[in-house]
Amino acid sequence: MTYKPSTTIVLALLLSLSVAVLGSAFAPSNHNLPIVPRRTFSTQNTRYPVAKSSRDDVLGNDDNKENPQEDGVADPKETIRGGASTVSLPAKPPADPTFGDIRKFALPCLALWVSGPLLSLVDTSFVGLSGSAAESAKQLAALGPATTFFDGATYLFAFLNVATTNLYSSARARSGEQSDEAEGVVRTAARVARNCGIGLMIFLFVACRPLLKLYIGHEVEANPYLLDSAVDYVTIRALSMPTSLLLGVLQAALLGAKDSVTPLIAIVYSTAINLVGDFVLVNRLKMGLQGAAIATLVAQLAATAALVGPARKRLVRDHNLGIMKRAESVVSGKSFLAFAAPVLTLILGKLAAFGFMTNAAAGVPGQPIPLATHQIILSLFFFVSPFLEVISQTAQTFLPPYFAPVKDYVLSMQKRDPDYDVTKDSKVKPWLDKSMGVSTKLVRLGLLVATVVSSIASLVPAYFGNLISSDSTVQVAVKPLAKYLLAGCFLAAPVAVAEGILLAKRELKFLASVYLVSTALLPTALVWVKKIGGNVEQVWGCFAAFQLFRAICFVGRLYGGSLLAKLMALFQKKEIPPPKAVQPIRKAS
């Protein structure tokens, strides 16, 4: 791989900038706030006692030692006979979040979801509009697989963000924002993200060329420039991996604190810097693909630098995230990864599904029209997905305050009495009813949003094909796929929202098992389609069935038990009439 002299100079400066960001932004502040003592806090008229928690509490293990009463608040654990203890459960659960609360959180969060693809889109626009037509076409051909490969590698580590949001929200509900447990989640997540980012950066330096060669396929032999340019792009952007993964977990922690505005401000900074960088490096200095990669790298470093300051002030009391300087944490990396590992199964299942679909579409006879229509529908589906994933994120943020206290209480009661029946405990019922009410509200909101966005998206291939392709053959071929796009996008609502609720409830084994089964079934069906020489309609029909299967499993997990209980109660209410009394037979006189 060769670089221009100007590129080498810029890369050296950027490497220095990376070290500066990691060294200064993450060092302890000179103006540390005094550590706030344990205290009580109020969450929507519900008082929770804040207690120092062990690292295992993050995963629901209830083995804290008893804490003395402070500030006149009842001890969260009450001593019972035999020396055991039980967690006290407040009488009232938190109030329902209003639509205004959800809207204020979800709209900035939606901007965060589209920020990653937006950076790649900015690069694509500047590369496509700069230089001669022939040079632009060659660089766009290399940029496509490069951005897809890089975004896929980054998305693979999204399990760190999911784990951070869930664990931090639960820790806040259990112990308060300014507590050892909540801060321990942040420090451990930041440390794990740093280590994963360094490992991924080294891996991309070493393995990106053979992997990209395999990913691009036989076109590499016909056009070696394609591979060289794609490798240049990925290698430059790989320098941002340590800070990019750190940026993700800090955003996730702030979202767990119900703050979606601060991460959005950092993304606005990075987008502006990316625009300026692309204009200078690509449009003016004619550095092409390398210039676009450098501009995006600087933008991601700037976003991390812009977010780390507010995160240190908001998330940790001593302003030390534990990145460059070791900080004590009651949450171990092992316990953090114990939650994150099953989430990785979910992400791998999603990536595998779309990978097998693209492979099956590429094997359909009559290329390149089938693959072009598949790519159009897939792009429209990816456009719709963030509108539903943001509701899943909302569920992961707003629901742990309802689930975490009940879970700790029930576990402690089960330790106290092996015969404890949660269905007969009057203290638990209001919490379960409230959590189910909030969950149902989010599911309804997801269905409403899905109805709107899926209808709009499916109208494009059905009636406005000229907006996505100038080829009349493609316009005709993509029209029958509109109904499958509508079904797949609409079913994404119960899948995404119910998945977020189950993540908040920590139903990780169930989620992982469903994804393992569905991910095994979908490739089998797609291989069959490819074997019989099927069409793209059958490929997307398999995806619609894949979505339906997951929707039934997830929604059934949420509501199946309550529906069965209602049916049983209805059956028990039906009184069987007593048998009529047998009249004695009178003898004839």
Protein Blocks (a to p, Z undefined) as FASTA:
>chain_A
ZZdfklmmmmmmmmmmmmmmmmmmmpccfkbccddddddddeehiacddddddfklmnop
acbccdddeehiacfbdcdehhiacddddfbdcddddfklmmmmmmmmmmmmmmmmmmmm
mmmmmmmmgcjfklmmmmmmmmmmmmmmmmmmmmmmmmmmmmmmmmmmmmmmmnojbbfk
lmmmmmmmmmmmmmmmmmmmmmmmmmmmmmmmmmnommlmmmmmlmmmmmmmmmmmmmmm
mmmmmmmmmmmmmmmnopaklmmmmmmmmmmmmmmmmmmmmmmnonmjmlmmmmmmmmmm
mmmmmmmmmmmmmmpmnlpgolmpccddfbdfklmmmmmmmmmmmmmmmmmmmmmmmmmm
mmpghiaklmmmmmmmmmmmmmmmmmmmmmmmmmmmmmmmmmmmmmmmmmmmmmmmmmbc
fklmmklmmmmmmmmmmmmmmmmmmmmmmmmmmmmmmmmmmmmmmlmocbfklmmmmmmm
mmmmmmmmmmmmmmmmmmmmmmmnopmklmmmmmmmmmmmmmmmmmmmmmnopafklmmm
mmmmmmmmmmmmmmmmmmmmmmmmmmmmmmmmpccddddddddddddZZ
